[in-house]
Amino acid sequence: MKSSLSLLLALAIGITIAATSGTAFAEAYLFEVLGRPAYYKSWNALFAGEEAVDSWLARYSKTRNGPAGPGTAVELGGTRYQLNTVCKPHGCGDNQFFVLFAPDGTKAWGYLLKGGKDERFFGSPDEEKRKVLRAAAHE
């Protein structure tokens, strides 16, 4: 009986830790998310070979220093994705970048909104991911 109770307690603690760490990660800031190698690699892949990437965004890629809010979890087709944002210093209202990461961080899709109207996608998101990224921009 005592070993069964110990096993149940250990399982409950493990489940609580797993659930809490998932929630905590969903709320992580972009610079924290990019601290994980898979996420950093997929972030950099967004801009590889791209021309005329805005200077503030290129700078953020190198320094991870810029205005950002906490991330959020987004569910698409039963799969949980990580959504984060960053904006241009001293120009947040008109220059925002939204990034959606696959659950394991190995793929990312981005959306740059400039002047509240000009948009550019990175990572070739499908229509469903484009809708999520656009919706995040207009919340």
C-alpha positions as CSV (number, residue, x, y, z in Angstrom):
1,M,0.0,0.0,0.0
2,K,2.8,2.4,0.9
3,S,4.6,1.8,-2.4
4,S,1.4,2.3,-4.3
5,L,0.9,5.6,-2.6
6,S,4.5,6.6,-3.3
7,L,4.1,5.7,-6.9
8,L,0.9,7.7,-7.2
9,L,2.5,10.7,-5.6
10,A,5.5,10.5,-7.9
11,L,3.3,10.3,-10.9
12,A,1.2,13.3,-9.8
13,I,4.3,15.4,-9.2
14,G,5.7,14.4,-12.6
15,I,2.5,15.3,-14.4
16,T,2.3,18.6,-12.6
17,I,5.9,19.5,-13.5
18,A,5.3,18.5,-17.2
19,A,2.1,20.5,-17.4
20,T,3.7,23.5,-15.7
21,S,6.8,23.5,-17.8
22,G,4.7,23.4,-21.0
23,T,2.7,26.3,-19.8
24,A,5.7,28.2,-18.7
25,F,7.4,27.7,-22.0
26,A,4.4,28.8,-24.0
27,E,4.6,32.1,-22.0
28,A,8.3,32.5,-22.6
29,Y,9.7,35.6,-24.3
30,L,11.2,35.2,-27.7
31,F,14.8,35.7,-26.5
32,E,14.2,32.8,-24.0
33,V,12.7,30.6,-26.7
34,L,15.7,31.3,-29.0
35,G,17.9,30.0,-26.2
36,R,16.8,26.5,-27.3
37,P,19.1,25.3,-30.1
38,A,16.3,23.8,-32.3
39,Y,14.3,27.1,-32.1
40,Y,17.3,29.2,-32.8
41,K,18.2,27.2,-35.8
42,S,14.7,27.4,-37.3
43,W,14.5,31.1,-36.5
44,N,17.8,31.7,-38.5
45,A,16.5,29.5,-41.3
46,L,13.6,31.9,-41.7
47,F,16.0,34.6,-43.0
48,A,18.5,32.5,-44.8
49,G,18.6,33.6,-48.4
50,E,16.0,36.3,-47.9
51,E,16.8,39.7,-49.4
52,A,16.1,43.0,-47.8
53,V,15.3,41.8,-44.3
54,D,14.5,44.9,-42.2
55,S,17.6,46.1,-40.3
56,W,15.8,46.0,-36.9
57,L,14.8,42.4,-37.4
58,A,18.3,41.4,-38.6
59,R,19.7,43.1,-35.5
60,Y,17.3,41.2,-33.2
61,S,18.4,38.0,-34.8
62,K,22.0,38.7,-33.7
63,T,21.4,40.3,-30.3
64,R,18.0,38.9,-29.2
65,N,17.5,42.3,-27.7
66,G,14.2,44.1,-28.5
67,P,10.6,44.8,-27.3
68,A,8.7,41.5,-27.0
69,G,5.8,40.1,-25.1
70,P,5.3,36.7,-23.6
71,G,4.5,33.9,-26.0
72,T,1.4,31.9,-26.3
73,A,0.4,28.4,-27.3
74,V,-1.7,28.1,-30.4
75,E,-3.5,24.9,-31.4
76,L,-3.8,24.0,-35.1
77,G,-5.3,20.7,-36.1
78,G,-4.8,19.2,-32.7
79,T,-1.1,20.2,-32.6
80,R,0.2,22.9,-30.2
81,Y,2.5,25.5,-31.7
82,Q,4.5,28.3,-30.0
83,L,3.6,31.9,-31.1
84,N,6.0,34.8,-30.2
85,T,6.3,38.4,-31.2
86,V,8.9,41.1,-31.4
87,C,8.7,44.6,-32.7
88,K,11.0,47.4,-33.8
89,P,12.4,49.5,-31.0
90,H,10.8,52.9,-30.9
91,G,8.4,51.9,-33.6
92,C,6.4,48.9,-32.3
93,G,3.0,50.1,-33.5
94,D,4.0,49.9,-37.1
95,N,6.7,47.3,-37.2
96,Q,5.9,43.9,-35.8
97,F,7.2,40.4,-36.4
98,F,5.2,37.3,-35.5
99,V,6.8,33.8,-35.4
100,L,5.1,30.5,-35.1
101,F,7.2,27.5,-34.1
102,A,6.5,23.8,-34.6
103,P,6.1,21.9,-31.3
104,D,9.7,20.7,-31.3
105,G,11.1,24.0,-32.6
106,T,12.5,22.4,-35.8
107,K,10.4,24.6,-38.1
108,A,9.2,28.2,-38.0
109,W,7.0,30.5,-40.0
110,G,7.1,34.3,-39.7
111,Y,5.0,37.3,-40.6
112,L,6.3,40.8,-40.8
113,L,3.8,43.6,-40.6
114,K,5.0,47.1,-41.5
115,G,3.1,50.3,-41.3
116,G,0.1,48.3,-40.2
117,K,-0.6,47.1,-43.8
118,D,2.5,45.9,-45.7
119,E,3.1,42.3,-45.0
120,R,5.7,39.7,-45.7
121,F,5.8,36.0,-44.9
122,F,8.9,34.0,-44.1
123,G,9.2,30.2,-44.1
124,S,6.4,29.6,-46.6
125,P,3.5,29.1,-44.2
126,D,0.4,27.3,-45.5
127,E,-2.9,29.2,-45.5
128,E,-3.9,27.9,-42.0
129,K,-0.6,29.2,-40.5
130,R,-1.0,32.5,-42.4
131,K,-4.4,33.0,-40.9
132,V,-3.0,32.4,-37.4
133,L,-0.2,34.8,-37.9
134,R,-2.5,37.5,-39.4
135,A,-5.0,37.0,-36.5
136,A,-2.2,37.5,-34.0
137,A,-1.2,40.7,-35.7
138,H,-4.7,42.1,-35.5
139,E,-5.6,41.2,-31.9
